[in-house]
Amino acid sequence: MVKFNENYLNIKQSYLFSEIAKRVNDFCEANPDKKVIRLGIGDVTQPLGKLVVEALHGAVDEMGKAETFRGYGPEQGYDFLRESIRDYYKRNGVDIDADEIFVSDGAKSDTGNITDMFSVDNTVLVPDPVYPVYVDTNIMNGRNIIYMDGTAENGFLPMPDDSVKADIIYLCSPNNPTGAVYTKAQLKEWVDYANKNGSIILFDSAYECFVSEPDLPRSIYSVEGAKSCCVEFCSLSKTAGFTGTRCGYTIVPKAIVKKASNGTEMSLNQMWNRRQTTKFNGVPYIVQRGAAAVFTVEGMAEAKAMINNYRKNAKLIADTMDEMGVKYTGGVNSPYIWFECPFGMYSWDFFDKMLNEIQVVGTPGAGFGKNGDNYFRLTSFNNYENTKEAMERFKTLF
């Protein structure tokens, strides 16, 4: 008789955002006359840029002609996109090779799929609060997980502890959910820790485009020594509004090499390539043409204009928190504002209060770990008018 993976018994039956969607849908069905403003899930609202749309249309036209039609493409991504990503990094002061870049359908997929590369015996270190995908995918595989506390006292940026030995380390900066950003010096401490202990850092930089302070790193590879121990994930979801178009990439340096139990050298870059060619058929050509347009100088200018709209929203939310005397992080180099629940409330209780009393949806911090029990996350991804109305409603709670 077939046996199921019983590790699934150890994860919550409902993914965080599925539970939020259910509660909101139930409320909307019971209150069809009330306008609900959603500042919860990190989905974007601004349309794709003009150059991206033109590139998508051009690729569609190519697919409609026999002489330019394309079938299966390279699982790693077309060279034109990998090279454009390489050039984007170079413009930002980071040198990587095109064959270290693997195009995917998003950072969420790859941060989960990368677990295929590692033995179940590895110990995983994650911050708390944390993006649930890091935790759930490793629980599904049966790995031991150690949590490091992210608290107001350390600015929600936990640092290495030499007394803790971890094989796989998840870091996200700018952080989801807290909006906190590691400095270059702080990341250097993590890189040194990983190289000293033979660990691998899985670095999620999905929100790098929101970093506005020039001294803050946008890539882990701006840190010396990172190429020997760090895998970086990024996505066009927030950079260019690709949440419905789906395109991201993972950088796996060729310098990451470890010895197997029999002494054979194993290259993580080669392993990931083998995994992708076996389990992934690549991102559609049409989407990759649109993505390549983003990484041009002109395309990035359009993307930055879009991001500035969300930054304006984030500032509005942060200003409201300041006005109401609510403690928070984020809102400057991040699209997220992470704040302490007023009235000493538990986050799911505050979620219900927000939904029922002012019809504003956010994300309860408890969904990100025990250190989020009394915290709440709002996103800046709605339009300005809705964000302004939501903040006016928010003030009525006090």
C-alpha positions as CSV (number, residue, x, y, z in Angstrom):
1,M,0.0,0.0,0.0
2,V,1.2,3.5,-0.9
3,K,2.6,5.6,2.0
4,F,2.1,9.4,2.0
5,N,4.8,11.8,3.1
6,E,3.8,12.1,6.8
7,N,5.8,15.3,7.2
8,Y,2.7,17.1,5.8
9,L,1.0,16.3,9.1
10,N,3.5,18.7,10.7
11,I,2.5,21.8,8.7
12,K,-0.6,23.9,9.1
13,Q,-3.5,22.7,7.0
14,S,-4.1,26.2,5.6
15,Y,-1.4,28.4,4.1
16,L,-1.4,31.9,5.8
17,F,-2.8,33.8,2.8
18,S,-5.4,31.2,2.0
19,E,-6.8,31.7,5.6
20,I,-6.8,35.5,5.1
21,A,-8.6,35.1,1.8
22,K,-11.3,32.8,3.3
23,R,-12.0,35.3,6.2
24,V,-12.2,38.2,3.8
25,N,-14.5,36.3,1.3
26,D,-16.8,35.3,4.2
27,F,-17.0,38.9,5.3
28,C,-17.7,40.2,1.8
29,E,-20.5,37.7,1.2
30,A,-22.1,38.7,4.5
31,N,-21.6,42.5,3.9
32,P,-21.8,43.1,0.1
33,D,-22.5,46.8,0.6
34,K,-19.2,47.5,2.4
35,K,-16.0,48.4,0.5
36,V,-13.0,46.4,1.7
37,I,-9.5,47.8,1.1
38,R,-6.8,45.2,0.8
39,L,-3.4,46.0,2.2
40,G,-2.6,42.4,3.1
41,I,-1.1,40.1,0.4
42,G,1.9,41.6,-1.4
43,D,0.2,41.7,-4.8
44,V,0.8,44.7,-7.1
45,T,-1.8,47.0,-8.7
46,Q,0.2,49.1,-11.2
47,P,0.0,47.9,-14.8
48,L,3.0,46.6,-16.7
49,G,5.3,49.2,-18.2
50,K,4.9,50.3,-21.8
51,L,8.2,48.8,-23.0
52,V,7.3,45.5,-21.4
53,V,3.9,45.4,-23.1
54,E,5.5,46.2,-26.4
55,A,8.0,43.4,-26.0
56,L,5.2,41.0,-25.0
57,H,3.3,41.9,-28.1
58,G,6.3,41.6,-30.3
59,A,7.0,38.1,-28.9
60,V,3.4,37.1,-29.5
61,D,3.7,38.2,-33.2
62,E,6.9,36.1,-33.5
63,M,5.0,33.1,-32.2
64,G,2.4,33.5,-34.9
65,K,4.9,33.2,-37.8
66,A,6.6,29.9,-38.8
67,E,10.0,31.5,-39.4
68,T,10.1,33.0,-35.8
69,F,8.0,30.5,-33.9
70,R,9.7,28.9,-30.9
71,G,8.9,25.7,-29.1
72,Y,10.8,24.4,-26.1
73,G,13.4,26.8,-24.8
74,P,16.4,26.3,-22.6
75,E,15.4,25.4,-19.1
76,Q,18.0,27.8,-17.7
77,G,16.5,30.7,-19.6
78,Y,17.2,32.3,-22.9
79,D,20.7,33.8,-23.3
80,F,19.2,37.2,-24.1
81,L,17.5,37.4,-20.7
82,R,20.4,35.9,-18.7
83,E,22.8,38.4,-20.2
84,S,20.4,41.3,-19.5
85,I,20.2,40.3,-15.9
86,R,24.0,40.0,-15.8
87,D,24.3,43.5,-17.2
88,Y,21.8,44.9,-14.7
89,Y,23.9,43.5,-11.8
90,K,27.1,45.0,-13.4
91,R,25.5,48.4,-13.6
92,N,24.9,48.0,-9.8
93,G,28.5,47.1,-9.1
94,V,28.2,43.3,-9.0
95,D,29.9,40.9,-11.4
96,I,28.2,37.5,-12.0
97,D,28.4,35.2,-15.0
98,A,25.4,34.6,-17.2
99,D,25.7,30.8,-16.7
100,E,25.2,31.4,-13.0
101,I,21.8,32.8,-13.6
102,F,18.7,30.5,-13.9
103,V,15.4,32.0,-15.0
104,S,12.3,30.7,-13.2
105,D,8.6,31.5,-12.6
106,G,9.4,33.3,-9.4
107,A,11.4,33.5,-6.2
108,K,8.7,31.6,-4.2
109,S,9.1,28.5,-6.4
110,D,12.9,28.5,-6.3
111,T,13.2,29.1,-2.5
112,G,11.2,26.0,-2.1
113,N,12.7,23.9,-4.9
114,I,16.3,24.6,-3.9
115,T,15.7,22.2,-0.9
116,D,16.1,19.4,-3.5
117,M,19.8,20.2,-3.4
118,F,20.4,19.4,0.2
119,S,20.4,16.3,2.4
120,V,17.5,15.9,4.8
121,D,20.2,15.7,7.5
122,N,21.0,19.4,7.2
123,T,19.9,21.7,10.0
124,V,18.1,24.8,8.8
125,L,18.3,28.2,10.5
126,V,15.5,30.7,9.8
127,P,14.5,34.0,11.4
128,D,11.3,34.4,13.3
129,P,9.2,36.2,12.1
130,V,9.8,34.6,8.7
131,Y,8.2,34.2,5.2
132,P,6.2,30.9,5.7
133,V,7.5,29.2,2.5
134,Y,11.0,28.8,4.0
135,V,9.7,26.9,6.9
136,D,6.9,24.9,5.3
137,T,9.0,23.5,2.5
138,N,11.7,22.2,4.9
139,I,9.1,20.7,7.2
140,M,7.7,18.9,4.1
141,N,11.1,17.4,3.7
142,G,11.5,16.5,7.3
143,R,14.5,18.7,8.2
144,N,15.3,20.0,11.6
145,I,14.6,23.8,11.9
146,I,16.2,26.2,14.3
147,Y,14.7,29.6,14.8
148,M,16.6,32.8,15.6
149,D,14.6,35.6,17.2
150,G,13.9,38.8,15.3
151,T,12.7,41.3,17.8
152,A,12.3,45.0,18.2
153,E,15.4,44.9,20.4
154,N,17.6,43.7,17.4
155,G,15.6,45.7,14.8
156,F,14.2,42.4,13.5
157,L,17.6,41.6,12.1
158,P,19.0,38.6,13.9
159,M,22.8,38.1,13.7
160,P,25.0,35.0,13.8
161,D,25.5,33.2,17.0
162,D,28.7,31.0,17.1
163,S,27.1,28.7,19.6
164,V,24.5,27.8,17.0
165,K,25.6,25.5,14.1
166,A,23.4,25.6,11.0
167,D,24.0,24.1,7.6
168,I,21.3,26.1,5.6
169,I,20.5,29.7,6.5
170,Y,17.6,31.7,5.1
171,L,18.0,35.5,5.0
172,C,15.6,38.0,3.4
173,S,16.6,41.7,3.0
174,P,14.7,43.9,2.6
175,N,12.8,41.6,4.9
176,N,9.4,40.1,4.4
177,P,7.4,40.7,6.7
178,T,9.2,43.2,8.8
179,G,10.6,45.6,6.2
180,A,14.0,45.7,8.0
181,V,17.2,45.8,5.9
182,Y,20.6,44.4,6.7
183,T,23.6,46.7,6.3
184,K,26.7,45.5,4.3
185,A,28.6,45.1,7.5
186,Q,25.9,42.9,9.0
187,L,25.7,40.7,5.9
188,K,29.5,40.4,6.0
189,E,29.1,38.8,9.5
190,W,26.7,36.3,8.0
191,V,29.0,35.5,5.1
192,D,31.9,35.0,7.4
193,Y,29.8,32.8,9.6
194,A,28.7,30.7,6.6
195,N,32.3,30.3,5.2
196,K,33.7,29.4,8.6
197,N,31.1,26.7,9.2
198,G,30.7,25.4,5.7
199,S,27.1,26.6,5.5
200,I,25.0,27.9,2.6
201,I,23.0,31.1,2.8
202,L,19.8,31.2,0.8
203,F,19.4,35.0,0.3
204,D,16.0,36.3,-0.8
205,S,16.4,39.7,-2.5
206,A,12.9,39.9,-4.0
207,Y,12.5,43.4,-2.7
208,E,15.9,44.8,-3.6
209,C,14.3,47.3,-6.0
210,F,12.8,49.2,-3.0
211,V,16.2,50.0,-1.4
212,S,16.7,53.7,-1.7
213,E,19.6,54.4,0.6
214,P,22.8,54.0,-1.4
215,D,24.8,52.5,1.5
216,L,22.4,49.5,1.8
217,P,23.2,46.4,-0.2
218,R,20.8,45.2,-2.9
219,S,22.6,42.0,-3.5
220,I,24.5,39.6,-1.2
221,Y,27.2,39.5,-3.8
222,S,28.2,43.0,-3.0
223,V,29.8,41.4,0.1
224,E,33.3,39.9,-0.1
225,G,33.3,36.1,0.1
226,A,29.6,35.7,-0.7
227,K,30.1,33.8,-3.9
228,S,31.5,30.8,-2.1
229,C,28.5,30.4,0.2
230,C,25.4,32.2,-1.0
231,V,22.6,31.6,-3.4
232,E,20.5,34.6,-4.3
233,F,16.8,34.6,-5.4
234,C,15.0,37.5,-7.0
235,S,11.8,38.2,-8.8
236,L,10.2,40.7,-11.2
237,S,6.9,40.5,-9.3
238,K,7.6,43.6,-7.3
239,T,10.4,45.1,-9.5
240,A,8.1,45.3,-12.6
241,G,4.7,44.2,-11.6
242,F,5.1,40.6,-12.9
243,T,2.9,38.9,-10.2
244,G,0.5,37.8,-13.0
245,T,3.2,37.3,-15.6
246,R,5.5,35.2,-13.4
247,C,9.2,35.6,-13.9
248,G,12.2,35.5,-11.5
249,Y,15.7,34.2,-11.3
250,T,18.1,32.4,-9.1
251,I,21.9,33.0,-9.0
252,V,24.0,29.9,-8.1
253,P,27.7,30.8,-8.2
254,K,30.1,28.2,-9.7
255,A,32.3,28.7,-6.7
256,I,30.0,26.8,-4.4
257,V,31.6,23.3,-4.3
258,K,31.3,20.7,-1.6
259,K,32.7,17.2,-1.2
260,A,30.4,14.2,-1.1
261,S,30.9,11.5,1.5
262,N,33.0,9.5,-1.0
263,G,35.3,12.5,-1.7
264,T,33.7,13.5,-5.0
265,E,33.4,17.2,-5.6
266,M,29.9,18.4,-6.2
267,S,29.1,21.7,-7.8
268,L,25.8,23.3,-6.6
269,N,25.6,25.2,-10.0
270,Q,25.8,21.9,-11.9
271,M,23.4,20.2,-9.5
272,W,20.8,23.0,-9.9
273,N,21.2,22.9,-13.6
274,R,20.6,19.1,-13.5
275,R,17.6,19.6,-11.3
276,Q,16.0,22.3,-13.6
277,T,16.6,20.3,-16.8
278,T,14.8,17.4,-15.2
279,K,11.9,19.0,-13.3
280,F,11.3,22.3,-15.1
281,N,10.6,23.2,-18.7
282,G,11.4,26.8,-18.5
283,V,9.6,30.2,-18.5
284,P,7.6,31.0,-21.7
285,Y,9.5,32.8,-24.4
286,I,6.9,35.5,-24.5
287,V,7.4,36.3,-20.8
288,Q,11.1,36.2,-21.1
289,R,11.0,38.9,-23.8
290,G,8.9,41.0,-21.6
291,A,11.4,40.5,-18.7
292,A,14.4,41.4,-20.9
293,A,12.7,44.7,-21.6
294,V,12.6,45.4,-17.8
295,F,16.4,45.1,-17.5
296,T,17.2,47.7,-20.2
297,V,18.1,51.2,-18.9
298,E,14.8,52.5,-20.3
299,G,12.8,49.6,-18.9
300,M,14.3,50.0,-15.5
301,A,13.3,53.7,-15.5
302,E,9.7,52.7,-16.1
303,A,9.9,50.1,-13.3
304,K,11.3,52.7,-10.9
305,A,8.4,55.1,-11.7
306,M,6.1,52.3,-10.8
307,I,8.0,51.5,-7.6
308,N,7.9,55.2,-6.6
309,N,4.1,55.0,-6.5
310,Y,4.4,52.2,-3.9
311,R,7.0,54.2,-2.0
312,K,4.6,57.1,-1.8
313,N,2.0,54.7,-0.3
314,A,4.5,53.3,2.1
315,K,5.4,56.8,3.3
316,L,1.7,57.6,3.8
317,I,1.3,54.5,6.0
318,A,4.4,55.3,7.9
319,D,3.4,58.9,8.4
320,T,0.0,57.7,9.8
321,M,1.8,55.4,12.2
322,D,3.9,58.3,13.4
323,E,0.8,60.5,13.8
324,M,-0.9,57.8,15.9
325,G,2.2,57.0,18.0
326,V,2.4,53.4,16.7
327,K,5.8,51.7,16.7
328,Y,6.9,50.2,13.3
329,T,9.7,49.2,11.0
330,G,9.9,49.3,7.2
331,G,8.2,51.8,5.0
332,V,11.5,53.4,3.7
333,N,13.5,50.7,1.9
334,S,10.7,48.3,1.8
335,P,7.0,48.0,0.6
336,Y,6.0,46.6,4.0
337,I,5.2,48.4,7.3
338,W,5.4,46.1,10.3
339,F,3.9,47.6,13.4
340,E,3.0,46.6,17.0
341,C,-0.7,45.9,17.4
342,P,-2.5,48.7,19.3
343,F,-4.2,48.0,22.6
344,G,-1.9,45.0,23.3
345,M,-4.0,42.9,20.9
346,Y,-3.1,39.5,19.5
347,S,-2.6,39.8,15.7
348,W,-5.5,37.6,14.6
349,D,-7.8,39.5,16.9
350,F,-6.6,42.8,15.4
351,F,-7.1,41.4,11.9
352,D,-10.7,40.8,12.8
353,K,-11.1,44.2,14.4
354,M,-9.7,45.9,11.2
355,L,-11.9,43.9,8.9
356,N,-15.1,44.2,10.9
357,E,-14.8,47.8,12.1
358,I,-13.0,49.6,9.2
359,Q,-13.0,47.1,6.4
360,V,-9.2,47.2,5.9
361,V,-7.3,43.9,5.4
362,G,-3.7,43.4,6.6
363,T,-1.7,40.4,7.5
364,P,-1.5,39.1,11.1
365,G,2.0,38.8,12.3
366,A,1.3,35.4,14.0
367,G,1.3,33.9,10.5
368,F,5.0,34.6,10.3
369,G,6.0,33.0,13.6
370,K,5.7,33.4,17.4
371,N,7.6,36.7,17.4
372,G,4.8,38.1,15.2
373,D,2.0,37.3,17.7
374,N,1.5,41.0,18.6
375,Y,2.5,42.5,15.3
376,F,0.8,43.3,12.0
377,R,1.9,43.9,8.4
378,L,0.5,46.3,5.9
379,T,1.6,46.5,2.3
380,S,2.0,49.6,0.0
381,F,0.8,47.8,-3.1
382,N,-2.7,49.2,-3.4
383,N,-3.3,52.5,-5.2
384,Y,-2.8,55.8,-3.5
385,E,-6.5,56.7,-3.2
386,N,-7.3,53.4,-1.5
387,T,-4.2,53.6,0.7
388,K,-5.2,57.2,1.8
389,E,-8.8,56.1,2.6
390,A,-7.5,53.1,4.5
391,M,-5.3,55.3,6.7
392,E,-8.2,57.7,7.4
393,R,-10.2,54.7,8.5
394,F,-7.2,53.4,10.6
395,K,-7.2,56.6,12.6
396,T,-10.7,56.0,13.7
397,L,-9.6,53.0,15.7
398,F,-7.9,55.2,18.2
